[in-house]
Amino acid sequence: MLIFCIPQHLSVYFVNNSITALVCCALWLSLASHAANLEPNGQLVFMTDFGTTERFVASMKGVAMMVSPELRLHDLTHHIEAHDIWQASFVLVGTIEYWPKGTVFVSVVDPGVGTSRKSVVVETGSGHFVVTPDNGTLTHIADTYSIRAMREIDESLNRRAGSDKLNTFHGRDVYAYTGARLAAGIISFEEVGPVLPTKIFRLDYQQAKVSQKGTVLGNLVHVEIPFGNLVSNIPTKLLLSQGLREDDTGQVQVTLIRSGEVVFDEKIPYASSFGFVAEGESLLYSDSLQTIGLAVNSASFAKKYGIGAGAEWVIKIRVLK
């Protein structure tokens, strides 16, 4: 809780200058609200590409428990495709807003472990913390919520004791340890390490935009498992702005391009859900994130057409009148 005291010699000034007083009070309330959002809440969420057949995830959780047995530990997923930083970035951004502010996420998809990539903790514009290598994992977080602040982990202070000569499991020795200390309130965000500019290492991809009237470009960001639906980064409202109606069951022209090569170019219907087209038929729809997706009713769009997702995949949608 923040308490503000106004010196007595200023009280008359504020009373006689009500506008100034209101502005100052609004500023103080904003600062108080921001400070409250920055308090870690004891929740620690793990995401990795480790799978669950080996000892790795349990080792990370064990380190966190030794830091503080009062922590509440959760799994986002440990089935990110091996080394797939793009997928980690998308899955993280699609999850973070559904957790209470102050939750600490530890994201370890780190093919460059032990190299010069920076180990960081960021405070997101959504009011969460992410502990991760700065290797592209933060791309979608930055684009969706912004990065309020970023600090490099000072490993002389925030590293598991006795692990300084171990270079292949920073997920356990640096990220889980630092995330646990932050989530438990043992260290503050400021004590993570030196402040860095908020210019993260970015993955380059096609941003959603209107390319010409009635036509929208975007990126295929994810294949949903096990269904094989394709998720794009095109907000539904952007396509609606180009003439598509939410109750429309007409067709759109969908073109999918990989690294400059067209691999799919067909007219398909827009529908509000899968059951509005025949079994085995393709459709364009608005998903639970209010972004545009592609699916096949009762089958996998990705498998049927050999389509994937990632920075190299572009989607073009033209609204047909």
C-alpha positions as CSV (number, residue, x, y, z in Angstrom):
1,M,0.0,0.0,0.0
2,L,1.3,3.5,-0.9
3,I,0.5,6.4,1.4
4,F,1.0,10.0,0.2
5,C,1.4,12.9,2.5
6,I,0.9,16.5,1.3
7,P,2.9,19.0,3.3
8,Q,0.8,21.5,5.2
9,H,2.2,24.5,3.3
10,L,1.0,23.0,0.1
11,S,-2.5,22.2,1.2
12,V,-3.9,25.7,0.6
13,Y,-2.3,25.7,-2.8
14,F,-4.1,22.5,-3.7
15,V,-7.4,23.6,-2.3
16,N,-7.2,26.9,-4.3
17,N,-5.9,25.1,-7.4
18,S,-8.4,22.2,-7.8
19,I,-7.3,21.4,-11.3
20,T,-3.7,20.9,-10.2
21,A,-4.9,18.9,-7.3
22,L,-6.9,16.6,-9.5
23,V,-4.0,16.1,-11.9
24,C,-1.6,15.3,-9.1
25,C,-4.1,12.9,-7.5
26,A,-4.6,11.1,-10.8
27,L,-0.9,10.8,-11.2
28,W,-0.4,9.4,-7.7
29,L,-3.2,6.9,-8.2
30,S,-1.7,5.8,-11.5
31,L,1.7,5.3,-9.8
32,A,0.1,3.4,-7.0
33,S,-1.8,1.2,-9.4
34,H,1.4,0.6,-11.5
35,A,3.4,-0.3,-8.3
36,A,0.7,-2.7,-7.2
37,N,0.8,-4.5,-10.6
38,L,4.6,-5.0,-10.2
39,E,4.4,-7.1,-7.0
40,P,5.1,-10.8,-7.7
41,N,2.2,-12.9,-6.4
42,G,4.0,-16.2,-5.6
43,Q,2.8,-18.0,-8.8
44,L,5.6,-19.5,-11.0
45,V,4.7,-20.8,-14.5
46,F,7.1,-23.0,-16.5
47,M,7.3,-23.4,-20.3
48,T,10.0,-25.4,-22.0
49,D,10.8,-27.7,-25.0
50,F,12.1,-30.4,-22.6
51,G,9.2,-32.8,-22.7
52,T,8.3,-34.8,-19.6
53,T,10.2,-38.0,-20.1
54,E,13.5,-36.8,-18.6
55,R,14.5,-35.3,-15.3
56,F,14.8,-31.7,-16.6
57,V,11.4,-30.3,-15.6
58,A,11.4,-31.9,-12.2
59,S,14.9,-30.5,-11.6
60,M,13.7,-27.0,-12.3
61,K,10.8,-27.4,-10.0
62,G,13.0,-28.9,-7.3
63,V,15.3,-25.8,-7.4
64,A,12.2,-23.6,-7.1
65,M,11.0,-25.5,-4.1
66,M,14.4,-25.2,-2.4
67,V,14.2,-21.5,-2.9
68,S,10.7,-21.3,-1.3
69,P,8.4,-24.2,-0.5
70,E,5.5,-21.7,-0.4
71,L,5.6,-21.0,-4.1
72,R,2.8,-22.3,-6.3
73,L,4.2,-24.0,-9.4
74,H,2.4,-24.5,-12.6
75,D,3.1,-25.8,-16.1
76,L,2.2,-23.9,-19.2
77,T,3.6,-26.6,-21.5
78,H,6.8,-28.6,-21.9
79,H,6.0,-29.7,-25.4
80,I,7.2,-26.8,-27.5
81,E,8.9,-28.3,-30.5
82,A,12.6,-28.7,-29.9
83,H,14.5,-25.4,-30.4
84,D,11.3,-23.7,-31.8
85,I,11.7,-20.2,-30.4
86,W,8.9,-18.9,-32.7
87,Q,6.4,-21.4,-31.2
88,A,7.5,-20.5,-27.7
89,S,6.9,-16.8,-28.4
90,F,3.4,-17.5,-29.7
91,V,2.3,-19.9,-27.0
92,L,3.5,-17.5,-24.3
93,V,1.7,-14.4,-25.7
94,G,-1.5,-16.5,-26.0
95,T,-1.5,-17.5,-22.4
96,I,-0.1,-14.6,-20.3
97,E,-3.2,-12.4,-20.1
98,Y,-5.2,-15.1,-18.5
99,W,-3.0,-15.2,-15.4
100,P,-3.1,-12.7,-12.5
101,K,-0.9,-9.7,-12.7
102,G,2.4,-10.3,-10.9
103,T,2.7,-13.9,-12.1
104,V,6.3,-14.9,-13.0
105,F,6.8,-17.0,-16.2
106,V,10.0,-19.0,-16.8
107,S,10.3,-19.7,-20.5
108,V,13.2,-21.9,-21.5
109,V,13.5,-22.7,-25.2
110,D,17.2,-22.0,-25.5
111,P,19.1,-23.6,-28.4
112,G,21.9,-21.0,-27.7
113,V,22.4,-22.1,-24.1
114,G,25.9,-21.3,-22.8
115,T,26.6,-18.7,-25.6
116,S,26.6,-14.9,-25.4
117,R,22.8,-14.4,-25.7
118,K,21.6,-12.5,-22.7
119,S,19.6,-14.0,-19.8
120,V,16.9,-11.5,-18.8
121,V,13.8,-10.8,-16.8
122,V,11.2,-8.4,-18.3
123,E,8.3,-6.7,-16.9
124,T,5.5,-6.8,-19.5
125,G,2.9,-4.2,-20.3
126,S,0.3,-6.7,-19.2
127,G,1.7,-6.6,-15.6
128,H,3.6,-9.9,-15.6
129,F,7.3,-11.0,-15.4
130,V,9.1,-13.3,-17.9
131,V,12.4,-15.0,-17.2
132,T,14.0,-16.1,-20.4
133,P,16.9,-15.9,-22.8
134,D,16.6,-12.9,-25.0
135,N,16.7,-14.9,-28.2
136,G,13.3,-14.0,-29.8
137,T,11.0,-15.5,-27.3
138,L,9.8,-12.1,-26.3
139,T,8.8,-11.0,-29.8
140,H,5.1,-11.5,-29.6
141,I,4.9,-10.2,-26.0
142,A,6.6,-7.0,-27.1
143,D,4.3,-6.5,-30.1
144,T,1.1,-7.3,-28.2
145,Y,1.7,-5.8,-24.7
146,S,5.0,-4.0,-24.9
147,I,8.1,-4.4,-22.6
148,R,8.0,-1.9,-19.7
149,A,11.4,-2.8,-18.4
150,M,14.2,-5.3,-18.9
151,R,17.1,-6.4,-16.7
152,E,20.0,-8.8,-17.3
153,I,20.3,-11.5,-14.7
154,D,23.4,-10.9,-12.6
155,E,24.6,-14.5,-12.3
156,S,27.1,-13.6,-9.5
157,L,24.0,-13.1,-7.3
158,N,21.2,-14.9,-9.0
159,R,22.5,-18.4,-9.9
160,R,22.2,-21.7,-8.1
161,A,25.2,-22.2,-5.8
162,G,27.9,-24.5,-7.2
163,S,26.6,-24.3,-10.8
164,D,28.9,-21.6,-12.2
165,K,31.0,-24.0,-14.3
166,L,27.9,-25.7,-15.7
167,N,26.9,-24.3,-19.1
168,T,24.2,-26.6,-20.5
169,F,21.2,-26.3,-18.1
170,H,20.6,-22.6,-17.4
171,G,16.9,-23.4,-17.2
172,R,17.6,-25.0,-13.8
173,D,20.6,-23.1,-12.6
174,V,19.7,-19.6,-13.7
175,Y,16.1,-19.2,-14.9
176,A,14.2,-21.4,-12.4
177,Y,16.4,-20.1,-9.6
178,T,16.0,-16.5,-10.4
179,G,12.3,-16.8,-11.2
180,A,11.7,-18.5,-7.9
181,R,13.6,-15.8,-6.0
182,L,11.6,-13.1,-7.7
183,A,8.2,-14.9,-7.4
184,A,8.8,-15.5,-3.7
185,G,9.8,-11.9,-3.0
186,I,13.3,-12.8,-2.0
187,I,14.6,-10.4,-4.6
188,S,12.9,-7.4,-6.2
189,F,12.8,-6.8,-9.9
190,E,15.6,-4.2,-9.4
191,E,17.8,-6.8,-7.7
192,V,17.7,-9.2,-10.7
193,G,20.6,-7.3,-12.3
194,P,21.5,-4.2,-14.4
195,V,18.8,-2.5,-16.4
196,L,18.9,-3.0,-20.2
197,P,17.3,-1.0,-23.0
198,T,13.9,-2.5,-23.9
199,K,15.1,-3.3,-27.4
200,I,14.7,-7.0,-27.4
201,F,16.1,-9.5,-29.9
202,R,13.3,-9.9,-32.5
203,L,12.1,-12.5,-34.9
204,D,11.1,-10.9,-38.2
205,Y,7.7,-11.7,-39.6
206,Q,4.7,-10.3,-41.6
207,Q,2.7,-7.9,-39.4
208,A,-1.0,-7.9,-40.0
209,K,-2.0,-5.1,-42.4
210,V,-4.3,-4.0,-45.2
211,S,-2.3,-4.4,-48.4
212,Q,-5.1,-2.9,-50.6
213,K,-8.8,-2.3,-50.2
214,G,-10.5,-5.6,-49.3
215,T,-7.2,-7.5,-48.9
216,V,-5.3,-8.3,-45.7
217,L,-1.8,-9.7,-45.2
218,G,-0.6,-11.5,-42.1
219,N,1.4,-14.3,-40.7
220,L,0.6,-18.0,-39.9
221,V,1.8,-18.1,-36.3
222,H,0.8,-21.5,-35.0
223,V,-0.5,-25.0,-35.8
224,E,-2.9,-26.0,-33.0
225,I,-2.3,-29.6,-31.9
226,P,-3.9,-32.1,-32.1
227,F,-6.6,-30.5,-34.4
228,G,-4.3,-29.1,-37.1
229,N,-6.0,-25.7,-37.2
230,L,-3.9,-22.8,-38.4
231,V,-3.8,-19.6,-36.4
232,S,-2.9,-16.3,-38.0
233,N,-2.0,-12.9,-36.4
234,I,-4.8,-11.1,-38.3
235,P,-7.3,-9.6,-35.8
236,T,-10.9,-10.4,-36.8
237,K,-11.8,-6.8,-36.6
238,L,-9.2,-5.9,-39.2
239,L,-10.8,-8.3,-41.7
240,L,-14.2,-7.0,-40.7
241,S,-13.0,-3.5,-41.6
242,Q,-12.4,-4.7,-45.1
243,G,-16.0,-5.7,-45.8
244,L,-16.3,-9.1,-44.2
245,R,-19.5,-9.4,-42.0
246,E,-19.6,-11.5,-38.8
247,D,-22.7,-13.2,-40.1
248,D,-21.3,-13.7,-43.5
249,T,-21.2,-17.2,-45.0
250,G,-19.8,-16.1,-48.3
251,Q,-16.4,-17.0,-49.6
252,V,-13.0,-15.4,-49.3
253,Q,-9.9,-16.0,-51.4
254,V,-7.1,-17.4,-49.2
255,T,-3.5,-17.5,-50.4
256,L,-0.7,-19.1,-48.3
257,I,2.9,-18.3,-49.1
258,R,6.0,-19.9,-47.8
259,S,9.3,-18.0,-48.3
260,G,7.8,-16.3,-51.4
261,E,6.3,-19.5,-52.9
262,V,2.5,-19.8,-53.2
263,V,1.5,-23.2,-51.7
264,F,-2.2,-22.7,-51.3
265,D,-4.6,-20.5,-53.2
266,E,-8.3,-21.3,-53.0
267,K,-11.8,-19.8,-52.4
268,I,-13.2,-21.1,-49.1
269,P,-16.2,-20.1,-46.9
270,Y,-16.1,-17.9,-43.9
271,A,-18.1,-19.5,-41.0
272,S,-18.6,-18.8,-37.3
273,S,-17.7,-22.3,-36.3
274,F,-16.6,-25.7,-37.7
275,G,-20.0,-27.3,-37.9
276,F,-21.4,-24.7,-40.3
277,V,-19.5,-26.4,-43.2
278,A,-19.7,-30.0,-44.3
279,E,-17.4,-32.6,-42.8
280,G,-14.0,-32.5,-44.5
281,E,-14.7,-29.0,-45.9
282,S,-12.3,-26.1,-45.2
283,L,-13.3,-22.8,-43.6
284,L,-12.0,-19.5,-42.4
285,Y,-13.2,-18.6,-38.9
286,S,-12.6,-16.3,-35.9
287,D,-10.9,-18.2,-33.1
288,S,-11.0,-17.8,-29.3
289,L,-8.3,-15.1,-29.4
290,Q,-10.4,-13.1,-31.9
291,T,-7.9,-13.7,-34.7
292,I,-8.5,-15.4,-38.0
293,G,-7.9,-19.1,-38.3
294,L,-8.1,-21.8,-40.9
295,A,-9.6,-25.3,-40.3
296,V,-11.1,-28.4,-41.9
297,N,-14.2,-29.7,-40.2
298,S,-13.3,-32.9,-38.4
299,A,-9.8,-33.0,-40.0
300,S,-6.5,-31.3,-40.0
301,F,-6.0,-28.3,-42.3
302,A,-2.2,-28.5,-41.7
303,K,-2.0,-32.2,-42.7
304,K,-4.4,-32.0,-45.6
305,Y,-2.6,-29.3,-47.4
306,G,0.9,-29.6,-46.0
307,I,0.9,-26.2,-44.3
308,G,3.0,-25.1,-41.4
309,A,3.6,-22.0,-39.3
310,G,6.4,-19.7,-38.5
311,A,8.1,-16.5,-39.6
312,E,8.4,-17.6,-43.2
313,W,4.6,-18.3,-43.6
314,V,2.4,-15.5,-45.0
315,I,-1.3,-15.5,-45.4
316,K,-3.3,-13.2,-47.8
317,I,-7.1,-12.9,-47.5
318,R,-9.2,-11.2,-50.1
319,V,-12.8,-10.5,-49.2
320,L,-15.0,-11.5,-52.2
321,K,-18.1,-9.4,-52.8
